[in-house]
Amino acid sequence: MSRFALIKAVLGPIMRLMFRPQVEGAEHIPGTGPVILAGNHLTFIDSMILPLVCDRQVVFIGKDEYVTGKGLKGRLMAWFFTGVGMIPVDRDGGRGGVAALMTGRRVLEEGRMFGIYPEGTRSPDGRLYRGRTGIARLTLMTGAPVVPFAMIGTDKLQPGGAGLPRPGKVTVRFGEAMEFSRYEGMDRDRYVLRAVTDSVMTEVMQLSGQEYVDMYASKAKEAA
């Protein structure tokens, strides 16, 4: 049994008991081949719930601090996140975005499923913020379809993304797969990249019901 299967077998029932996840639209996720899952990001536990509600393993980028913590808590976090498919990347500095992009491209070229939060960071106030164009670069470079998703209710169970989450109900809603083959070879056109990214974020907004803010979440955090 793989570590991913073991984690789902052991932690899956506990997570279902705690968060009672209602999954909608899972049939939109292709059973094979490269797929990009792109969704909103409300709180820390999003990255724990998403892998456990998908039949296929979701590979995603995470902060390297998730796997470098000390003590029992640090070791457990590292065991969980690397087991469910997280690839740690140092995202600080100018090279962080390039490293994340190249990692996602490699995962997709291997025919696997890659998860991404286009906002780039957790929402500071529950609203949906402008998406960064890495999602567009990935789908145009690899031809992988994008399945938009929405996490609903996780911020109520873990406000601010800190501390232990409280039990409650969560909904994970997947939309229909989106493909952008009409833009093949245009992954360096910034207008195309913005149009593709905005179309994905529109779908996420409709799935989540969030208010949309046309600015980057990181800028909103800096201004707070």
C-alpha positions in Angstrom: 0.0 0.0 0.0 1.3 3.4 -0.9 1.7 6.1 1.7 -1.1 8.1 0.0 -3.4 5.1 0.2 -2.5 4.6 3.8 -3.1 8.2 4.7 -6.5 8.1 3.0 -7.4 4.8 4.8 -6.3 6.1 8.2 -7.1 9.8 8.1 -10.0 9.7 5.6 -12.6 8.5 8.1 -11.4 11.0 10.8 -11.5 13.9 8.3 -15.0 12.9 7.2 -16.2 12.7 10.8 -14.7 16.1 11.6 -15.5 18.1 8.4 -18.4 16.0 6.9 -17.2 17.1 3.4 -19.9 17.2 0.7 -18.3 16.7 -2.6 -20.1 18.0 -5.8 -19.0 17.5 -9.4 -16.2 15.0 -8.8 -17.3 13.4 -12.1 -15.7 16.4 -13.9 -12.2 15.2 -12.9 -10.8 13.1 -15.8 -9.8 9.6 -14.6 -6.5 9.6 -16.4 -4.0 12.0 -18.0 -2.7 15.4 -16.9 -5.2 17.6 -15.1 -4.9 21.0 -13.3 -7.1 21.6 -10.3 -7.5 25.3 -9.7 -9.4 26.8 -6.8 -9.8 29.3 -4.1 -7.8 29.2 -0.9 -9.5 30.2 2.4 -7.4 28.6 5.1 -4.7 26.1 6.0 -6.9 23.0 6.0 -7.9 23.4 2.4 -4.7 21.6 1.5 -5.6 18.8 3.9 -9.1 18.3 2.7 -8.6 18.5 -1.1 -6.3 15.5 -1.4 -8.6 13.3 0.7 -11.7 14.0 -1.4 -10.1 13.2 -4.7 -9.8 9.6 -6.0 -6.5 10.5 -7.8 -3.5 11.8 -6.0 -3.2 15.6 -6.2 0.4 16.9 -6.4 0.7 20.5 -5.3 3.3 23.0 -4.3 3.7 23.9 -0.6 5.9 26.0 1.6 9.1 24.2 2.5 8.4 25.1 6.1 5.6 22.5 6.1 8.3 19.7 5.9 11.1 21.3 7.9 9.3 21.7 11.3 10.9 20.3 14.5 9.5 17.9 17.0 6.6 15.5 16.7 4.3 18.0 15.1 6.8 18.9 12.5 7.5 15.3 11.6 3.8 14.5 11.4 3.2 17.5 9.1 6.1 16.4 6.9 4.8 12.8 6.8 1.3 13.9 5.9 2.1 16.5 3.2 4.8 14.6 1.4 2.5 11.5 1.6 -0.5 13.2 0.0 1.6 14.7 -2.8 3.0 18.0 -1.7 6.3 19.1 -3.2 8.1 21.6 -1.0 9.5 24.7 -2.8 11.2 27.7 -1.4 8.9 30.4 -2.8 10.8 33.4 -1.4 12.8 35.5 -3.8 12.6 35.9 -7.5 13.2 32.2 -8.3 10.3 30.9 -6.2 7.6 31.4 -8.9 9.8 29.9 -11.6 10.6 26.8 -9.5 6.9 26.3 -8.8 6.0 26.7 -12.5 8.6 24.2 -13.6 7.6 21.7 -10.9 4.0 21.9 -12.1 5.0 21.5 -15.7 7.0 18.3 -14.9 4.1 16.8 -12.9 1.7 17.4 -15.7 4.0 16.1 -18.4 4.2 12.9 -16.3 0.4 12.6 -16.8 -0.5 13.4 -13.2 -2.9 15.8 -11.4 -1.6 19.1 -10.2 -3.4 21.3 -7.7 -2.9 25.1 -7.6 -4.4 28.1 -5.9 -4.2 30.9 -8.5 -4.6 33.6 -5.9 -1.1 32.7 -4.7 -1.9 32.9 -1.0 -4.8 32.5 1.4 -7.6 35.1 1.1 -7.2 37.6 3.9 -11.0 38.2 4.3 -12.9 35.4 2.6 -13.3 37.2 -0.7 -11.8 35.9 -4.0 -8.8 37.8 -5.3 -7.2 38.2 -8.7 -5.5 35.1 -10.1 -1.8 35.0 -11.0 -1.1 33.9 -14.5 1.0 30.8 -13.6 -2.2 28.8 -14.0 -2.5 30.0 -17.6 1.1 29.3 -18.4 0.7 25.7 -17.2 -2.3 24.9 -19.2 -0.9 26.5 -22.4 2.5 24.8 -22.0 1.2 21.3 -21.3 -2.3 21.2 -22.9 -3.7 19.9 -19.6 -7.4 20.7 -19.0 -8.3 22.9 -16.0 -10.9 21.7 -13.5 -12.0 24.7 -11.3 -13.0 24.0 -7.7 -14.3 25.8 -4.7 -13.7 25.2 -1.0 -16.7 26.4 0.9 -16.9 26.7 4.7 -13.3 25.9 5.6 -12.7 29.5 6.8 -15.5 29.1 9.3 -13.8 26.1 10.8 -10.3 27.6 11.0 -10.6 31.4 10.9 -7.4 33.1 10.0 -5.8 29.8 9.1 -4.3 29.3 12.5 -4.9 27.0 15.4 -6.8 23.7 15.5 -9.8 23.6 13.2 -13.2 23.0 14.8 -15.6 20.3 13.6 -18.2 21.4 11.0 -19.4 20.9 7.5 -17.4 21.7 4.4 -18.3 21.6 0.7 -15.9 20.9 -2.1 -17.4 21.8 -5.5 -15.8 20.9 -8.8 -16.8 22.5 -12.1 -16.6 21.3 -15.7 -13.2 20.9 -17.2 -11.9 23.8 -19.2 -9.5 23.5 -22.2 -7.6 26.3 -23.9 -6.2 24.6 -27.0 -7.3 27.6 -29.1 -4.4 29.5 -27.5 -1.7 26.9 -28.2 1.7 28.4 -28.6 0.7 31.7 -27.0 2.0 31.1 -23.5 4.2 34.2 -23.7 1.3 36.6 -24.7 0.5 38.5 -21.5 -3.0 39.4 -22.8 -3.8 35.7 -23.5 -2.4 34.7 -20.1 -4.6 37.3 -18.3 -7.7 36.3 -20.3 -7.2 32.6 -19.5 -6.5 33.3 -15.9 -9.6 35.5 -15.6 -11.8 32.9 -17.2 -10.7 30.3 -14.7 -11.2 32.7 -11.8 -14.7 33.5 -13.1 -15.6 29.8 -12.8 -14.1 29.6 -9.3 -16.2 32.6 -8.3 -19.4 31.1 -9.6 -18.7 27.8 -7.9 -17.8 29.4 -4.6 -20.2 32.3 -4.5 -17.5 34.6 -3.2 -17.3 38.3 -3.8 -14.5 39.0 -6.4 -11.8 41.7 -5.8 -9.7 42.7 -8.8 -6.4 43.0 -6.9 -3.9 40.5 -5.7 -4.4 39.0 -2.3 -0.8 39.7 -1.4 -1.3 43.4 -2.1 -4.4 43.4 0.1 -2.4 41.8 2.9 0.3 44.4 2.6 -2.2 47.2 2.8 -4.0 45.8 5.9 
